């Protein structure tokens, strides 16, 4: 049952990706709105989901350690990608591809503690595990959209984008399995894992995603970012 619930929750990410892929090739202005919208969604996930959940464990030192480790992890990942593409001209397409891969890394980090949360809830009561899984399923949808948007803008083939999102989907059941194997240990380290994901995603949004979105169309980027944030707020209210 645990594996079933966590797999469904994880598969919501490629479903969100499909929504973006089915939109086709939108205009540059719409692209800026979608990219900023992805940033807005991720900021909402950070401020309304990851940080409050991490702080609820009342472990400030573990929270700060995880947050800064997340920033360092994403910074090193960015440098590795820059090194990989240093032989080619760093144009907009290359930057978008790098951002898409970094978003995928951040969401994969996020999905592991989500799967663990399902395992912890399932261990407490089966109903709680199911409720957590439903909530994670609903908010994985915009995360899949956030991953797909910059990669589509970079001209990456849709099949590759979908394959990447399917790979990300398996991190949720992986987290659930890890949580089942070591409930006590996982419970004590969830604060670190959640803050790690928060730090990684904060670095990505503030240094790459939003600056890239507002580069050519700042007004559309602002509106897209606000819409993305508000969308996730309403989603959280329904949950």
C-alpha positions as CSV (number, residue, x, y, z in Angstrom):
1,X,0.0,0.0,0.0
2,X,2.8,2.4,0.9
3,X,4.6,1.8,-2.4
4,X,1.3,2.2,-4.3
5,X,0.5,5.6,-2.6
6,X,4.0,7.0,-3.0
7,X,4.2,5.9,-6.7
8,X,0.9,7.7,-7.5
9,X,2.1,10.8,-5.7
10,X,5.4,10.7,-7.7
11,X,3.7,10.2,-11.0
12,X,1.9,13.6,-10.6
13,X,5.2,15.2,-11.6
14,X,5.2,13.8,-15.2
15,X,1.5,14.6,-15.4
16,X,2.2,18.2,-14.7
17,X,5.0,18.1,-17.3
18,X,2.5,16.7,-19.8
19,X,0.2,19.7,-19.3
20,X,3.0,22.1,-20.3
21,X,4.1,19.8,-23.3
22,X,0.6,19.7,-24.6
23,X,0.4,23.5,-24.8
24,X,2.7,23.4,-27.7
25,X,5.3,26.2,-28.6
26,X,4.0,29.4,-27.1
27,X,5.2,33.0,-27.8
28,X,8.3,34.5,-26.0
29,X,6.0,36.6,-23.8
30,X,4.0,33.6,-22.7
31,X,7.3,31.7,-22.2
32,X,8.5,34.5,-19.8
33,X,5.2,34.2,-17.9
34,X,5.4,30.4,-17.7
35,X,9.1,30.5,-16.6
36,X,8.3,33.1,-13.9
37,X,5.2,31.2,-13.0
38,X,7.3,28.2,-12.3
39,X,9.5,30.4,-10.1
40,X,6.4,31.6,-8.3
41,X,5.2,28.1,-7.7
42,X,8.6,27.1,-6.3
43,X,8.8,30.2,-4.0
44,X,5.3,29.2,-2.7
45,X,6.5,25.6,-2.1
46,X,9.5,27.0,-0.2
47,X,7.7,29.5,1.9
48,X,4.4,27.7,2.5
49,X,5.5,24.1,2.6
50,X,9.2,23.3,3.0
51,X,10.3,26.0,5.5
52,X,7.3,25.7,7.8
53,X,7.5,21.9,7.8
54,X,11.2,22.0,8.6
55,X,10.8,24.6,11.4
56,X,8.0,22.5,13.0
57,X,10.6,20.1,14.3
58,X,12.1,22.9,16.4
59,X,15.7,22.1,15.5
60,X,17.1,25.5,14.4
61,X,20.7,24.4,14.0
62,X,19.7,21.4,11.8
63,X,17.5,23.7,9.8
64,X,20.3,26.2,9.2
65,X,22.7,23.5,8.3
66,X,20.4,21.9,5.8
67,X,19.4,25.2,4.2
68,X,23.0,26.2,3.6
69,X,24.0,22.7,2.5
70,X,21.2,23.0,-0.1
71,X,22.6,26.3,-1.4
72,X,26.1,24.8,-1.6
73,X,24.8,21.7,-3.3
74,X,22.9,23.7,-6.0
75,X,25.9,26.1,-6.4
76,X,28.2,23.2,-7.0
77,X,25.7,21.6,-9.4
78,X,25.5,24.9,-11.4
79,X,29.3,25.1,-11.6
80,X,29.5,21.5,-12.9
81,X,26.9,22.2,-15.6
82,X,28.7,25.4,-16.6
83,X,32.0,23.4,-16.8
84,X,30.2,20.9,-19.0
85,X,29.0,23.6,-21.4
86,X,32.0,25.9,-21.3
87,X,33.1,24.7,-24.7
88,X,29.9,26.0,-26.3
89,X,28.6,29.6,-26.5
90,X,26.6,30.4,-23.3
91,X,23.5,31.5,-25.1
92,X,19.9,31.7,-23.8
93,X,19.1,28.1,-24.9
94,X,22.1,26.7,-23.0
95,X,21.1,28.7,-19.9
96,X,17.5,27.5,-20.1
97,X,18.7,23.9,-20.4
98,X,20.9,24.4,-17.3
99,X,18.0,25.9,-15.3
100,X,15.7,23.0,-16.3
101,X,18.3,20.4,-15.1
102,X,18.8,22.4,-11.9
103,X,15.1,22.5,-11.2
104,X,14.9,18.8,-11.8
105,X,17.7,18.3,-9.2
106,X,15.9,20.5,-6.6
107,X,12.6,18.8,-7.1
108,X,14.2,15.3,-6.8
109,X,15.8,16.5,-3.5
110,X,12.3,17.6,-2.4
111,X,10.6,14.4,-3.4
112,X,12.7,12.2,-1.1
113,X,11.5,13.8,2.2
114,X,8.0,13.8,0.7
115,X,8.1,10.0,0.3
116,X,9.5,9.7,3.8
117,X,6.6,11.8,5.1
118,X,4.1,9.4,3.5
119,X,5.9,6.5,5.2
120,X,5.8,8.3,8.6
121,X,2.1,9.0,8.2
122,X,1.4,5.4,7.0
123,X,3.2,4.1,10.1
124,X,1.1,6.3,12.4
125,X,-2.3,5.5,10.7
126,X,-3.1,4.3,7.2
127,X,-5.5,7.2,6.8
128,X,-2.9,9.8,7.6
129,X,-0.5,8.3,5.1
130,X,-3.2,8.5,2.4
131,X,-4.1,12.1,3.3
132,X,-0.4,13.1,3.0
133,X,-0.1,11.2,-0.3
134,X,-3.1,13.1,-1.8
135,X,-1.6,16.4,-0.7
136,X,1.7,15.6,-2.3
137,X,0.1,14.4,-5.5
138,X,-1.8,17.7,-5.9
139,X,1.3,19.9,-5.3
140,X,3.6,17.7,-7.5
141,X,1.5,18.8,-10.5
142,X,2.9,22.4,-10.7
143,X,6.4,21.1,-9.9
144,X,6.3,19.0,-13.1
145,X,5.2,22.1,-14.9
146,X,8.1,24.0,-13.4
147,X,10.6,21.4,-14.6
148,X,9.2,21.2,-18.1
149,X,8.9,24.9,-18.9
150,X,12.6,26.0,-19.2
151,X,13.5,22.7,-21.0
152,X,10.7,23.3,-23.6
153,X,11.9,26.8,-24.0
154,X,15.5,25.5,-24.6
155,X,14.2,23.4,-27.5
156,X,14.7,20.0,-25.8
157,X,12.7,17.2,-27.4
158,X,9.4,16.5,-25.6
159,X,10.2,12.8,-25.2
160,X,13.4,13.7,-23.3
161,X,11.6,16.2,-21.0
162,X,8.9,13.6,-20.2
163,X,11.6,10.9,-19.6
164,X,13.4,13.2,-17.1
165,X,10.1,13.8,-15.3
166,X,9.4,10.1,-15.1
167,X,12.8,9.6,-13.6
168,X,12.1,12.3,-11.0
169,X,8.8,10.6,-10.2
170,X,10.7,7.6,-8.7
171,X,12.3,9.7,-6.0
172,X,9.0,9.8,-4.1
173,X,8.6,6.0,-3.7
174,X,12.4,5.8,-3.0
175,X,11.9,8.2,-0.1
176,X,9.0,6.1,1.1
177,X,11.1,2.9,1.0
178,X,13.9,4.7,2.9
179,X,11.3,5.9,5.4
180,X,9.9,2.5,5.9
181,X,13.4,1.0,6.5
182,X,14.3,3.5,9.2
183,X,11.3,5.3,10.7
184,X,13.0,6.6,13.8
185,X,16.2,7.7,12.0
186,X,14.2,9.4,9.3
187,X,11.9,11.2,11.7
188,X,15.0,12.8,13.4
189,X,16.5,13.9,10.0
190,X,13.4,15.1,8.2
191,X,14.1,18.7,9.3
192,X,17.6,18.5,7.6
193,X,16.2,17.0,4.4
194,X,13.3,19.5,4.1
195,X,15.6,22.5,4.8
196,X,18.2,21.0,2.3
197,X,15.5,21.0,-0.4
198,X,14.4,24.6,0.6
199,X,17.9,25.9,0.4
200,X,18.6,24.3,-3.0
201,X,15.3,25.6,-4.5
202,X,15.8,29.1,-3.0
203,X,19.2,29.4,-4.6
204,X,17.8,28.3,-8.0
205,X,14.8,30.6,-8.0
206,X,16.6,33.8,-6.9
207,X,19.8,33.3,-8.9
208,X,18.6,31.7,-12.1
209,X,14.9,31.2,-12.7
210,X,13.5,34.7,-12.0
211,X,16.5,36.7,-13.5
212,X,16.2,34.6,-16.7
213,X,12.4,35.0,-16.8
214,X,12.5,38.9,-16.6
215,X,15.4,39.3,-19.0
216,X,13.3,40.2,-22.1
217,X,9.8,40.7,-20.8
218,X,9.9,41.9,-17.1
219,X,6.2,42.8,-16.9
220,X,5.0,39.4,-18.1
221,X,7.5,37.8,-15.8
222,X,6.1,39.7,-12.8
223,X,2.5,38.7,-13.6
224,X,3.6,35.1,-14.2
225,X,5.4,34.9,-10.9
226,X,2.5,36.4,-9.0
227,X,0.0,34.0,-10.7
228,X,2.3,31.0,-10.0
229,X,2.5,31.9,-6.3
230,X,-1.2,32.6,-6.0
231,X,-2.0,29.3,-7.8
232,X,-0.1,27.3,-5.2
233,X,-1.7,29.3,-2.3
234,X,-5.2,28.4,-3.5
235,X,-4.0,24.8,-4.0
236,X,-2.8,24.8,-0.4
237,X,-6.1,26.2,0.9
238,X,-8.0,23.4,-0.8
239,X,-5.8,20.9,0.9
